[in-house]
Amino acid sequence: MSQSYQPNPYSDPKHPANLDRPQQTFQHRPEPLTPADYDRNDWQAMYDRPPKKAKSAVPAAFIGVIIAFVLFGAALGAFSLLSKRTKSQPQSYSPNTQFDQQIESPADSYSAPQQGQQESIPEPVKEEPTPVPQQPAQNVFPTSTQPVSQSIGQKSSPEPVYASIDNYKTPTTGMSRPNQSCPATMLGVGDSAYGNPPTGGGTMRDGPYGKIEGHAADKFYAGAIFEVIEGPVCDASVNMFKVKTSWDTEYWVPEAPGDGSEWWLLPLHMRHVCPNAKPTRLLVGMKAFVLEYPDDPVEVYPEPILDESKILYLIQPTQHDPSKSYRQPTEVFELLKGPHCDGKGANWWYVRVQNDIEGWIRETGPRHDYYYIGPYFGP
């Protein structure tokens, strides 16, 4: 049986029973709660229940930042691991990717000197020394198809890539004009040069004289190789250079005529490859010959090691009559590999000589300040 709600007479200050009481006693008396003041869901007084606090978004954002950092670290670690694996794998070499054009003939690479023309001389191209080949376990001579670095019973290492006339781009030679009375020059002290084959040989002078009369000395042949030791000296509108010849004489040679119509001397590009050795003047694919001085044959060995008991072949030196401007017939051989650095100050080249004999020959040696062989320019 339901019971109706009866208001409390004492809660009403205007009730007759409360008129005699002080008014202030009813001002602080709380009003009683009625059923309407309760929530049907949890039966807790709606007015007594504390207000719900709004959920803060800070913890969620903080957790999101931490997750983002973890994912970024994982991605960075995976990328680093893939990079290390890629670097550790051997890469194949294609000559066309490193050099975009073939070497040009020196006669086609240079134009006649122009008045007032000046160019900066480029830095020499640096190359890594050729790895020292391992000795074979047995006495097996190298062939054109068998690298010297391959040892019996061991895995063959990748064949080193040599600079050749097919993949090496010779740097452009800079020009300078130290004297306005003479044309620009491409040579300097310390350079190597050679007689321009299209213009033929020439007459050397006993001093820096542009005119031949009264100063004629040796004659040089087309393709003769020189080392520049002094100059230029401008005389009679001609740049004169003092050179050391491959037959061990020193004279003065004109570089070009005063009108700049042609070149009598051209610079010979040199590369520093082997430590403690003279710069090499050769490239794979070139032809070479044994120079005149000191008029000794050069040995061909089965390996890049001096061993008189294993000499395969002797190449005779070139013969040249200084009174004539041509070279006598000489043996020319092809450069197949190189240079190989033996760590003792020598440049070694793998060559093919007469009768298809192949072996190693030295371009320079630590005990001499001259070259044994040089590039062959001529017919």
KOLKOL-481755 format. One record per residue (C-alpha): residue number from 0; residue in one letter; x, y, z. Coordinates in Angstrom, 3 decimals, m for minus. Each point is the difference from the previous one (the first is absolute). Layout:
! residues N
{nr: NUM, rest: A, x: X, y: Y, z: Z} .
...
END
This chain:
! residues 379
{nr: 0, rest: M, x: 0.000, y: 0.000, z: 0.000} .
{nr: 1, rest: S, x: 1.473, y: 3.246, z: m1.110} .
{nr: 2, rest: Q, x: 0.520, y: 2.808, z: 2.400} .
{nr: 3, rest: S, x: m0.563, y: 3.537, z: m1.062} .
{nr: 4, rest: Y, x: 2.601, y: 2.589, z: 0.761} .
{nr: 5, rest: Q, x: m0.782, y: 2.319, z: 2.888} .
{nr: 6, rest: P, x: 1.980, y: 3.197, z: 0.265} .
{nr: 7, rest: N, x: 1.820, y: 0.634, z: 3.220} .
{nr: 8, rest: P, x: m1.805, y: 2.742, z: 1.868} .
{nr: 9, rest: Y, x: 3.197, y: 1.044, z: 1.728} .
{nr: 10, rest: S, x: 1.713, y: 0.762, z: m3.218} .
{nr: 11, rest: D, x: m2.385, y: 2.812, z: m0.844} .
{nr: 12, rest: P, x: 0.696, y: 3.177, z: 1.972} .
{nr: 13, rest: K, x: m3.504, y: 1.305, z: m0.715} .
{nr: 14, rest: H, x: m1.665, y: m2.989, z: 1.571} .
{nr: 15, rest: P, x: m2.068, y: 0.971, z: 3.030} .
{nr: 16, rest: A, x: 2.079, y: m2.258, z: 2.157} .
{nr: 17, rest: N, x: 3.120, y: 1.891, z: m0.906} .
{nr: 18, rest: L, x: m1.150, y: 3.559, z: 0.233} .
{nr: 19, rest: D, x: 1.224, y: 0.359, z: 3.567} .
{nr: 20, rest: R, x: 3.536, y: m1.161, z: m0.873} .
{nr: 21, rest: P, x: 2.728, y: 2.326, z: m1.047} .
{nr: 22, rest: Q, x: 0.130, y: 0.575, z: m3.729} .
{nr: 23, rest: Q, x: 3.751, y: m0.629, z: m0.274} .
{nr: 24, rest: T, x: m0.272, y: m3.602, z: 1.101} .
{nr: 25, rest: F, x: m1.777, y: m0.790, z: m3.243} .
{nr: 26, rest: Q, x: 2.287, y: 1.911, z: m2.263} .
{nr: 27, rest: H, x: 2.820, y: m2.563, z: 0.297} .
{nr: 28, rest: R, x: m2.090, y: m3.112, z: 0.168} .
{nr: 29, rest: P, x: 0.443, y: m2.041, z: m3.180} .
{nr: 30, rest: E, x: m2.991, y: m0.857, z: m1.991} .
{nr: 31, rest: P, x: m0.870, y: m3.716, z: 0.127} .
{nr: 32, rest: L, x: 0.612, y: m2.098, z: m3.080} .
{nr: 33, rest: T, x: m2.928, y: m1.244, z: m1.970} .
{nr: 34, rest: P, x: m0.177, y: m3.052, z: m2.329} .
{nr: 35, rest: A, x: 0.325, y: 2.376, z: m2.946} .
{nr: 36, rest: D, x: 3.470, y: 0.910, z: 1.245} .
{nr: 37, rest: Y, x: 1.309, y: m3.539, z: m0.527} .
{nr: 38, rest: D, x: 1.352, y: m1.594, z: m3.131} .
{nr: 39, rest: R, x: m1.897, y: m3.129, z: m1.028} .
{nr: 40, rest: N, x: 3.198, y: m1.689, z: m1.225} .
{nr: 41, rest: D, x: 2.106, y: m0.060, z: 3.149} .
{nr: 42, rest: W, x: m2.334, y: 1.437, z: 2.621} .
{nr: 43, rest: Q, x: 2.566, y: 2.652, z: 0.927} .
{nr: 44, rest: A, x: m1.075, y: 3.494, z: 0.667} .
{nr: 45, rest: M, x: 0.564, y: 2.069, z: m3.088} .
{nr: 46, rest: Y, x: 0.855, y: 3.058, z: 2.057} .
{nr: 47, rest: D, x: 2.335, y: m1.913, z: 2.320} .
{nr: 48, rest: R, x: 1.890, y: m1.848, z: m2.784} .
{nr: 49, rest: P, x: 3.319, y: 1.735, z: m0.850} .
{nr: 50, rest: P, x: 0.206, y: 1.444, z: m3.525} .
{nr: 51, rest: K, x: 1.675, y: m2.162, z: m2.600} .
{nr: 52, rest: K, x: 3.459, y: 1.178, z: m0.984} .
{nr: 53, rest: A, x: 0.800, y: 0.375, z: m3.693} .
{nr: 54, rest: K, x: 2.573, y: m2.463, z: m1.266} .
{nr: 55, rest: S, x: 3.344, y: 1.653, z: m0.847} .
{nr: 56, rest: A, x: 1.495, y: m0.510, z: m3.512} .
{nr: 57, rest: V, x: 3.590, y: 0.436, z: 1.249} .
{nr: 58, rest: P, x: 0.706, y: m3.698, z: 0.850} .
{nr: 59, rest: A, x: m1.311, y: m1.156, z: m3.370} .
{nr: 60, rest: A, x: 2.151, y: 2.520, z: m1.874} .
{nr: 61, rest: F, x: 3.059, y: m0.995, z: 2.041} .
{nr: 62, rest: I, x: m0.564, y: m3.685, z: m0.810} .
{nr: 63, rest: G, x: m0.365, y: 0.879, z: m3.698} .
{nr: 64, rest: V, x: 3.333, y: 1.856, z: 0.002} .
{nr: 65, rest: I, x: 1.738, y: m2.996, z: 1.607} .
{nr: 66, rest: I, x: m1.447, y: m2.364, z: m2.616} .
{nr: 67, rest: A, x: 1.105, y: 2.325, z: m2.803} .
{nr: 68, rest: F, x: 3.589, y: 0.056, z: 1.351} .
{nr: 69, rest: V, x: 0.067, y: m3.786, z: 0.254} .
{nr: 70, rest: L, x: m1.203, y: m0.418, z: m3.615} .
{nr: 71, rest: F, x: 2.523, y: 2.577, z: m1.245} .
{nr: 72, rest: G, x: 2.855, y: m1.782, z: 1.792} .
{nr: 73, rest: A, x: m1.028, y: m3.347, z: m1.472} .
{nr: 74, rest: A, x: m0.124, y: 1.453, z: m3.534} .
{nr: 75, rest: L, x: 3.403, y: 1.646, z: 0.431} .
{nr: 76, rest: G, x: 1.551, y: m3.248, z: 1.222} .
{nr: 77, rest: A, x: m1.410, y: m1.952, z: m2.946} .
{nr: 78, rest: F, x: 1.333, y: 2.594, z: m2.472} .
{nr: 79, rest: S, x: 3.470, y: m0.102, z: 1.592} .
{nr: 80, rest: L, x: 0.075, y: m3.799, z: m0.162} .
{nr: 81, rest: L, x: m0.960, y: m0.002, z: m3.686} .
{nr: 82, rest: S, x: 2.682, y: 2.599, z: m0.771} .
{nr: 83, rest: K, x: 2.716, y: m2.103, z: 1.667} .
{nr: 84, rest: R, x: m1.065, y: m3.091, z: m1.935} .
{nr: 85, rest: T, x: 0.034, y: 1.933, z: m3.279} .
{nr: 86, rest: K, x: 3.528, y: 1.344, z: 0.624} .
{nr: 87, rest: S, x: 1.313, y: m3.423, z: 0.938} .
{nr: 88, rest: Q, x: m1.096, y: m1.540, z: m3.309} .
{nr: 89, rest: P, x: 2.561, y: 0.172, z: m2.884} .
{nr: 90, rest: Q, x: m0.880, y: 2.444, z: m2.701} .
{nr: 91, rest: S, x: 0.569, y: m0.582, z: m3.668} .
{nr: 92, rest: Y, x: 1.931, y: 2.603, z: m1.941} .
{nr: 93, rest: S, x: m0.959, y: 1.366, z: m3.341} .
{nr: 94, rest: P, x: 2.549, y: 2.248, z: m1.656} .
{nr: 95, rest: N, x: m2.724, y: 2.067, z: m1.633} .
{nr: 96, rest: T, x: m1.411, y: 1.065, z: 3.381} .
{nr: 97, rest: Q, x: 3.262, y: 1.530, z: 1.170} .
{nr: 98, rest: F, x: 1.291, y: 1.517, z: m3.212} .
{nr: 99, rest: D, x: m2.394, y: 1.467, z: m2.510} .
{nr: 100, rest: Q, x: 2.265, y: 0.232, z: m2.990} .
{nr: 101, rest: Q, x: 3.144, y: m1.502, z: m1.471} .
{nr: 102, rest: I, x: 3.400, y: 1.640, z: 0.140} .
{nr: 103, rest: E, x: 0.663, y: 2.279, z: m2.905} .
{nr: 104, rest: S, x: 3.153, y: 0.181, z: m2.034} .
{nr: 105, rest: P, x: 2.264, y: 2.737, z: 1.409} .
{nr: 106, rest: A, x: 0.237, y: 1.443, z: m3.473} .
{nr: 107, rest: D, x: m3.808, y: 0.481, z: m0.024} .
{nr: 108, rest: S, x: m0.315, y: 1.072, z: 3.645} .
{nr: 109, rest: Y, x: 1.823, y: 3.330, z: m0.307} .
{nr: 110, rest: S, x: m0.729, y: 2.982, z: m2.142} .
{nr: 111, rest: A, x: 2.420, y: 2.690, z: m1.070} .
{nr: 112, rest: P, x: 0.863, y: 2.490, z: 2.787} .
{nr: 113, rest: Q, x: m2.185, y: 3.087, z: 0.010} .
{nr: 114, rest: Q, x: 1.169, y: 3.455, z: 0.926} .
{nr: 115, rest: G, x: m0.915, y: 0.888, z: 3.571} .
{nr: 116, rest: Q, x: m1.369, y: m3.444, z: 0.719} .
{nr: 117, rest: Q, x: 0.626, y: m1.327, z: 3.501} .
{nr: 118, rest: E, x: m1.330, y: m3.063, z: 1.700} .
{nr: 119, rest: S, x: 0.611, y: m1.476, z: 3.425} .
{nr: 120, rest: I, x: 2.091, y: m3.149, z: 0.124} .
{nr: 121, rest: P, x: m2.125, y: m2.848, z: 1.438} .
{nr: 122, rest: E, x: 1.105, y: m2.087, z: 2.918} .
{nr: 123, rest: P, x: 1.549, y: m3.360, z: m0.956} .
{nr: 124, rest: V, x: m2.361, y: m2.943, z: 0.166} .
{nr: 125, rest: K, x: 0.680, y: m2.182, z: 3.024} .
{nr: 126, rest: E, x: m0.396, y: m3.727, z: m0.237} .
{nr: 127, rest: E, x: 0.087, y: m2.750, z: 2.522} .
{nr: 128, rest: P, x: 3.069, y: m2.256, z: m0.261} .
{nr: 129, rest: T, x: m0.588, y: m3.360, z: m1.604} .
{nr: 130, rest: P, x: m0.337, y: m2.736, z: 2.652} .
{nr: 131, rest: V, x: 3.121, y: m2.115, z: 0.446} .
{nr: 132, rest: P, x: m0.689, y: m3.404, z: m1.564} .
{nr: 133, rest: Q, x: 0.342, y: m3.133, z: 2.082} .
{nr: 134, rest: Q, x: 2.655, y: m2.530, z: m0.907} .
{nr: 135, rest: P, x: m1.286, y: m3.231, z: m1.551} .
{nr: 136, rest: A, x: 0.379, y: m3.142, z: 2.067} .
{nr: 137, rest: Q, x: 1.688, y: m1.666, z: m2.968} .
{nr: 138, rest: N, x: 2.369, y: 1.236, z: m2.641} .
{nr: 139, rest: V, x: m2.685, y: 0.987, z: m2.503} .
{nr: 140, rest: F, x: 0.732, y: 2.815, z: m2.426} .
{nr: 141, rest: P, x: m2.824, y: 2.547, z: m0.541} .
{nr: 142, rest: T, x: m1.828, y: 0.127, z: m3.270} .
{nr: 143, rest: S, x: m2.373, y: 2.509, z: m1.534} .
{nr: 144, rest: T, x: m2.969, y: m1.924, z: 1.417} .
{nr: 145, rest: Q, x: 1.497, y: m0.810, z: 3.426} .
{nr: 146, rest: P, x: 0.530, y: 2.919, z: 2.449} .
{nr: 147, rest: V, x: 3.216, y: 0.004, z: 1.969} .
{nr: 148, rest: S, x: m1.983, y: 0.676, z: 3.180} .
{nr: 149, rest: Q, x: m1.721, y: m3.394, z: m0.231} .
{nr: 150, rest: S, x: 1.552, y: m2.669, z: 2.222} .
{nr: 151, rest: I, x: m0.312, y: m3.721, z: m0.414} .
{nr: 152, rest: G, x: m2.675, y: m1.491, z: 2.246} .
{nr: 153, rest: Q, x: m1.414, y: 3.437, z: 0.961} .
{nr: 154, rest: K, x: m2.977, y: 1.954, z: m1.189} .
{nr: 155, rest: S, x: 0.920, y: 2.487, z: m2.696} .
{nr: 156, rest: S, x: m0.317, y: 3.661, z: 0.957} .
{nr: 157, rest: P, x: m1.643, y: 2.493, z: m2.396} .
{nr: 158, rest: E, x: 2.350, y: 1.117, z: m2.758} .
{nr: 159, rest: P, x: 1.135, y: 3.605, z: 0.688} .
{nr: 160, rest: V, x: m1.253, y: 2.580, z: m2.467} .
{nr: 161, rest: Y, x: 2.853, y: 1.842, z: m1.715} .
{nr: 162, rest: A, x: m0.130, y: 3.408, z: m1.644} .
{nr: 163, rest: S, x: 0.118, y: m0.511, z: m3.755} .
{nr: 164, rest: I, x: m0.289, y: 1.970, z: m3.189} .
{nr: 165, rest: D, x: m3.619, y: m1.211, z: m0.174} .
{nr: 166, rest: N, x: m1.191, y: 1.195, z: 3.409} .
{nr: 167, rest: Y, x: 2.420, y: 2.703, z: 1.122} .
{nr: 168, rest: K, x: m0.765, y: 3.616, z: m0.786} .
{nr: 169, rest: T, x: 3.199, y: 2.005, z: m0.169} .
{nr: 170, rest: P, x: m0.420, y: 3.315, z: 1.865} .
{nr: 171, rest: T, x: 0.063, y: 3.091, z: m2.172} .
{nr: 172, rest: T, x: 3.396, y: 1.660, z: 0.114} .
{nr: 173, rest: G, x: m0.116, y: 3.580, z: 1.190} .
{nr: 174, rest: M, x: 1.653, y: 2.801, z: m1.920} .
{nr: 175, rest: S, x: 1.889, y: 3.037, z: 1.222} .
{nr: 176, rest: R, x: 1.639, y: 2.984, z: m1.630} .
{nr: 177, rest: P, x: 2.866, y: 1.281, z: 2.144} .
{nr: 178, rest: N, x: 1.324, y: 2.214, z: m2.807} .
{nr: 179, rest: Q, x: m2.303, y: 2.035, z: m2.210} .
{nr: 180, rest: S, x: 2.560, y: m0.042, z: m2.825} .
{nr: 181, rest: C, x: m0.420, y: m3.776, z: m0.384} .
{nr: 182, rest: P, x: m3.068, y: m2.207, z: m0.419} .
{nr: 183, rest: A, x: m1.560, y: m1.900, z: 2.889} .
{nr: 184, rest: T, x: 1.735, y: m3.140, z: 1.195} .
{nr: 185, rest: M, x: m1.172, y: m3.398, z: 1.291} .
{nr: 186, rest: L, x: 3.296, y: m1.063, z: 1.589} .
{nr: 187, rest: G, x: 1.754, y: 0.662, z: 3.297} .
{nr: 188, rest: V, x: 3.036, y: m1.115, z: 1.945} .
{nr: 189, rest: G, x: m0.396, y: m3.606, z: 1.183} .
{nr: 190, rest: D, x: m2.298, y: m0.997, z: m2.854} .
{nr: 191, rest: S, x: 0.659, y: m2.713, z: m2.566} .
{nr: 192, rest: A, x: m0.464, y: 0.741, z: m3.692} .
{nr: 193, rest: Y, x: 0.362, y: m1.707, z: m3.343} .
{nr: 194, rest: G, x: 0.555, y: 1.029, z: m3.597} .
{nr: 195, rest: N, x: m3.297, y: 0.396, z: m1.795} .
{nr: 196, rest: P, x: m0.082, y: m2.819, z: m2.627} .
{nr: 197, rest: P, x: m1.996, y: 1.938, z: m2.663} .
{nr: 198, rest: T, x: 2.590, y: 2.787, z: m0.064} .
{nr: 199, rest: G, x: 2.951, y: m2.400, z: m0.168} .
{nr: 200, rest: G, x: 3.365, y: 0.418, z: 1.702} .
{nr: 201, rest: G, x: 1.928, y: 3.197, z: 0.600} .
{nr: 202, rest: T, x: 3.302, y: 1.667, z: 0.795} .
{nr: 203, rest: M, x: 1.047, y: 0.740, z: 3.549} .
{nr: 204, rest: R, x: 2.026, y: 3.052, z: 1.035} .
{nr: 205, rest: D, x: 3.012, y: 0.474, z: 2.230} .
{nr: 206, rest: G, x: m1.786, y: 2.853, z: 1.787} .
{nr: 207, rest: P, x: m3.381, y: 1.767, z: 0.289} .
{nr: 208, rest: Y, x: 0.100, y: 1.334, z: m3.525} .
{nr: 209, rest: G, x: m3.065, y: 0.132, z: m2.188} .
{nr: 210, rest: K, x: 2.056, y: m0.048, z: m3.184} .
{nr: 211, rest: I, x: 2.037, y: m3.012, z: m1.061} .
{nr: 212, rest: E, x: 2.841, y: 1.801, z: m1.781} .
{nr: 213, rest: G, x: 3.210, y: m0.470, z: 1.956} .
{nr: 214, rest: H, x: m1.683, y: m1.945, z: 2.834} .
{nr: 215, rest: A, x: m0.910, y: m3.366, z: m1.528} .
{nr: 216, rest: A, x: 0.611, y: m3.057, z: 2.201} .
{nr: 217, rest: D, x: m1.524, y: m3.500, z: 0.045} .
{nr: 218, rest: K, x: m3.005, y: m0.928, z: m2.067} .
{nr: 219, rest: F, x: m2.999, y: m1.735, z: 1.545} .
{nr: 220, rest: Y, x: m2.437, y: m2.393, z: m1.669} .
{nr: 221, rest: A, x: m3.797, y: 0.062, z: m0.018} .
{nr: 222, rest: G, x: m1.176, y: m1.570, z: 3.259} .
{nr: 223, rest: A, x: 3.257, y: 0.681, z: 1.892} .
{nr: 224, rest: I, x: m0.563, y: 0.366, z: 3.754} .
{nr: 225, rest: F, x: 1.421, y: 2.842, z: 2.092} .
{nr: 226, rest: E, x: 0.017, y: 1.214, z: 3.588} .
{nr: 227, rest: V, x: m0.404, y: 3.784, z: 0.363} .
{nr: 228, rest: I, x: 2.657, y: 1.420, z: 2.331} .
{nr: 229, rest: E, x: m0.103, y: 3.742, z: m0.769} .
{nr: 230, rest: G, x: m2.105, y: 2.634, z: m1.763} .
{nr: 231, rest: P, x: m1.830, y: 1.491, z: m1.642} .
{nr: 232, rest: V, x: 2.332, y: 2.642, z: m1.406} .
{nr: 233, rest: C, x: m1.532, y: 2.232, z: m2.634} .
{nr: 234, rest: D, x: 2.312, y: 0.706, z: m2.926} .
{nr: 235, rest: A, x: m0.942, y: 1.064, z: m3.524} .
{nr: 236, rest: S, x: m3.703, y: m0.467, z: 0.930} .
{nr: 237, rest: V, x: 0.658, y: m3.668, z: 0.845} .
{nr: 238, rest: N, x: m0.238, y: m1.749, z: 3.391} .
{nr: 239, rest: M, x: 3.233, y: m1.927, z: 0.590} .
{nr: 240, rest: F, x: 0.292, y: m2.837, z: 2.551} .
{nr: 241, rest: K, x: 3.093, y: m1.743, z: 1.246} .
{nr: 242, rest: V, x: m0.628, y: m3.739, z: m0.035} .
{nr: 243, rest: K, x: 1.755, y: m3.224, z: 0.887} .
{nr: 244, rest: T, x: m0.243, y: m2.539, z: m2.802} .
{nr: 245, rest: S, x: m0.532, y: m3.744, z: 0.313} .
{nr: 246, rest: W, x: 3.543, y: m0.436, z: m1.361} .
{nr: 247, rest: D, x: 1.357, y: 2.006, z: 2.991} .
{nr: 248, rest: T, x: 0.806, y: 3.392, z: m1.532} .
{nr: 249, rest: E, x: m1.233, y: 3.479, z: 0.912} .
{nr: 250, rest: Y, x: m0.941, y: 2.582, z: m2.618} .
{nr: 251, rest: W, x: m2.589, y: 2.679, z: m0.731} .
{nr: 252, rest: V, x: m3.083, y: m0.728, z: m2.097} .
{nr: 253, rest: P, x: m2.704, y: 2.376, z: m1.349} .
{nr: 254, rest: E, x: m3.555, y: m0.898, z: 0.983} .
{nr: 255, rest: A, x: m1.831, y: 1.607, z: m2.920} .
{nr: 256, rest: P, x: 0.538, y: 2.614, z: m2.700} .
{nr: 257, rest: G, x: m0.708, y: 3.620, z: 0.820} .
{nr: 258, rest: D, x: m3.200, y: 0.084, z: m2.045} .
{nr: 259, rest: G, x: m1.460, y: m2.962, z: 1.976} .
{nr: 260, rest: S, x: m0.842, y: m1.906, z: m3.155} .
{nr: 261, rest: E, x: 1.087, y: m3.376, z: 1.412} .
{nr: 262, rest: W, x: 1.614, y: m1.725, z: 2.997} .
{nr: 263, rest: W, x: 3.496, y: m1.467, z: m0.169} .
{nr: 264, rest: L, x: m0.080, y: m1.247, z: 3.606} .
{nr: 265, rest: L, x: m2.986, y: m1.400, z: 1.877} .
{nr: 266, rest: P, x: m0.344, y: m0.684, z: 3.750} .
{nr: 267, rest: L, x: 0.108, y: m3.633, z: 1.078} .
{nr: 268, rest: H, x: m2.495, y: m0.746, z: 2.762} .
{nr: 269, rest: M, x: 1.456, y: m1.520, z: 3.180} .
{nr: 270, rest: R, x: m1.810, y: m1.746, z: 2.885} .
{nr: 271, rest: H, x: 1.240, y: m0.605, z: 3.531} .
{nr: 272, rest: V, x: m1.087, y: m3.572, z: 0.766} .
{nr: 273, rest: C, x: 2.730, y: m1.934, z: 1.820} .
{nr: 274, rest: P, x: 1.471, y: 1.463, z: 3.213} .
{nr: 275, rest: N, x: 3.714, y: 0.896, z: m0.086} .
{nr: 276, rest: A, x: 0.081, y: m0.512, z: m3.777} .
{nr: 277, rest: K, x: 0.235, y: 2.411, z: m2.904} .
{nr: 278, rest: P, x: m3.339, y: 0.957, z: m1.570} .
{nr: 279, rest: T, x: m1.164, y: m2.364, z: m2.690} .
{nr: 280, rest: R, x: m0.388, y: 1.258, z: m3.562} .
{nr: 281, rest: L, x: m1.808, y: m3.078, z: m1.294} .
{nr: 282, rest: L, x: m3.536, y: m1.369, z: m0.294} .
{nr: 283, rest: V, x: m1.339, y: m3.480, z: m0.692} .
{nr: 284, rest: G, x: m0.533, y: m0.384, z: m3.738} .
{nr: 285, rest: M, x: 2.958, y: 2.194, z: m0.930} .
{nr: 286, rest: K, x: 3.035, y: m1.201, z: m1.876} .
{nr: 287, rest: A, x: 3.423, y: 0.558, z: 1.545} .
{nr: 288, rest: F, x: 3.681, y: m0.386, z: m0.823} .
{nr: 289, rest: V, x: 3.323, y: m0.154, z: 1.861} .
{nr: 290, rest: L, x: 1.675, y: 3.415, z: 0.167} .
{nr: 291, rest: E, x: 3.512, y: 0.676, z: m1.297} .
{nr: 292, rest: Y, x: 1.786, y: 0.679, z: 3.279} .
{nr: 293, rest: P, x: 1.863, y: m1.829, z: 1.517} .
{nr: 294, rest: D, x: 0.035, y: m2.242, z: m3.084} .
{nr: 295, rest: D, x: m0.810, y: m3.117, z: 2.031} .
{nr: 296, rest: P, x: m2.682, y: m2.613, z: m0.738} .
{nr: 297, rest: V, x: m2.993, y: m0.195, z: 2.315} .
{nr: 298, rest: E, x: m1.016, y: m3.361, z: 1.482} .
{nr: 299, rest: V, x: m3.444, y: m1.606, z: m0.135} .
{nr: 300, rest: Y, x: m0.866, y: m2.143, z: 3.057} .
{nr: 301, rest: P, x: m2.824, y: m2.467, z: 0.658} .
{nr: 302, rest: E, x: m0.841, y: 1.889, z: 3.193} .
{nr: 303, rest: P, x: 0.571, y: 3.604, z: 1.144} .
{nr: 304, rest: I, x: 3.123, y: m1.077, z: 1.902} .
{nr: 305, rest: L, x: 3.645, y: 0.398, z: m0.965} .
{nr: 306, rest: D, x: 1.395, y: m3.500, z: m0.464} .
{nr: 307, rest: E, x: 2.764, y: m0.481, z: m2.571} .
{nr: 308, rest: S, x: m0.619, y: m3.743, z: m0.024} .
{nr: 309, rest: K, x: m3.514, y: 0.519, z: m1.391} .
{nr: 310, rest: I, x: 0.524, y: 2.501, z: m2.810} .
{nr: 311, rest: L, x: m2.436, y: m0.756, z: m2.828} .
{nr: 312, rest: Y, x: 1.161, y: 2.490, z: m2.583} .
{nr: 313, rest: L, x: 2.350, y: 2.968, z: m0.629} .
{nr: 314, rest: I, x: m1.196, y: 3.102, z: m1.855} .
{nr: 315, rest: Q, x: 2.774, y: 1.914, z: m1.723} .
{nr: 316, rest: P, x: 0.217, y: 3.810, z: 0.336} .
{nr: 317, rest: T, x: m0.846, y: 2.440, z: m2.778} .
{nr: 318, rest: Q, x: 2.820, y: 1.240, z: m2.212} .
{nr: 319, rest: H, x: 0.064, y: 3.636, z: m1.072} .
{nr: 320, rest: D, x: 2.539, y: 2.035, z: m1.937} .
{nr: 321, rest: P, x: m0.080, y: 3.538, z: 1.507} .
{nr: 322, rest: S, x: 1.108, y: 1.434, z: m3.324} .
{nr: 323, rest: K, x: m3.215, y: m1.217, z: m1.621} .
{nr: 324, rest: S, x: m3.609, y: 0.797, z: 0.873} .
{nr: 325, rest: Y, x: m1.399, y: m3.501, z: m0.231} .
{nr: 326, rest: R, x: 0.015, y: m3.104, z: 2.156} .
{nr: 327, rest: Q, x: 1.388, y: m3.302, z: m1.156} .
{nr: 328, rest: P, x: m2.337, y: m3.012, z: 0.007} .
{nr: 329, rest: T, x: m0.567, y: m1.203, z: 3.545} .
{nr: 330, rest: E, x: m2.032, y: m2.652, z: 1.789} .
{nr: 331, rest: V, x: m3.412, y: 1.178, z: 1.170} .
{nr: 332, rest: F, x: m2.093, y: m1.889, z: 2.547} .
{nr: 333, rest: E, x: m3.560, y: 0.282, z: 1.337} .
{nr: 334, rest: L, x: m0.968, y: 0.888, z: 3.583} .
{nr: 335, rest: L, x: m2.617, y: m2.422, z: 1.375} .
{nr: 336, rest: K, x: m0.117, y: 0.770, z: 3.737} .
{nr: 337, rest: G, x: 1.487, y: 2.460, z: 2.428} .
{nr: 338, rest: P, x: 1.488, y: 1.713, z: 1.666} .
{nr: 339, rest: H, x: 0.716, y: m2.429, z: 2.820} .
{nr: 340, rest: C, x: 1.695, y: 1.461, z: 3.078} .
{nr: 341, rest: D, x: 2.552, y: m2.322, z: 1.565} .
{nr: 342, rest: G, x: 0.433, y: 2.214, z: 3.077} .
{nr: 343, rest: K, x: 3.666, y: 0.587, z: m0.870} .
{nr: 344, rest: G, x: m0.351, y: 3.039, z: m2.263} .
{nr: 345, rest: A, x: m0.605, y: m1.712, z: m3.358} .
{nr: 346, rest: N, x: m2.850, y: 0.111, z: m2.522} .
{nr: 347, rest: W, x: m0.621, y: m3.414, z: m1.597} .
{nr: 348, rest: W, x: m1.981, y: m0.635, z: m3.189} .
{nr: 349, rest: Y, x: m1.319, y: m3.264, z: m1.427} .
{nr: 350, rest: V, x: 0.890, y: 0.002, z: m3.711} .
{nr: 351, rest: R, x: m0.164, y: m2.121, z: m3.136} .
{nr: 352, rest: V, x: 3.195, y: m0.110, z: m2.061} .
{nr: 353, rest: Q, x: 1.099, y: m1.924, z: m3.077} .
{nr: 354, rest: N, x: m1.112, y: m3.605, z: m0.466} .
{nr: 355, rest: D, x: m2.993, y: 0.770, z: 2.288} .
{nr: 356, rest: I, x: 2.186, y: m0.183, z: 3.115} .
{nr: 357, rest: E, x: m1.666, y: 1.679, z: 2.955} .
{nr: 358, rest: G, x: 1.611, y: 1.118, z: 3.220} .
{nr: 359, rest: W, x: 0.831, y: 2.868, z: 2.348} .
{nr: 360, rest: I, x: 2.342, y: 2.890, z: m0.804} .
{nr: 361, rest: R, x: 1.110, y: 3.018, z: 2.024} .
{nr: 362, rest: E, x: m0.676, y: 3.571, z: m1.079} .
{nr: 363, rest: T, x: 2.174, y: 1.470, z: 2.761} .
{nr: 364, rest: G, x: 2.174, y: m1.237, z: 2.837} .
{nr: 365, rest: P, x: 1.052, y: 1.319, z: 3.404} .
{nr: 366, rest: R, x: 3.713, y: 0.048, z: m0.827} .
{nr: 367, rest: H, x: m0.220, y: 2.255, z: m3.078} .
{nr: 368, rest: D, x: m1.495, y: 3.419, z: m0.660} .
{nr: 369, rest: Y, x: m0.887, y: m0.757, z: m3.616} .
{nr: 370, rest: Y, x: m2.689, y: m2.011, z: m1.795} .
{nr: 371, rest: Y, x: 0.715, y: m3.382, z: m1.591} .
{nr: 372, rest: I, x: m2.960, y: 0.022, z: m2.379} .
{nr: 373, rest: G, x: m2.275, y: 2.696, z: m1.441} .
{nr: 374, rest: P, x: m3.178, y: 0.372, z: m2.068} .
{nr: 375, rest: Y, x: 0.438, y: m0.557, z: m3.710} .
{nr: 376, rest: F, x: m1.267, y: 2.770, z: m2.302} .
{nr: 377, rest: G, x: 0.568, y: m0.583, z: m3.674} .
{nr: 378, rest: P, x: m0.788, y: m2.274, z: m2.910} .
END
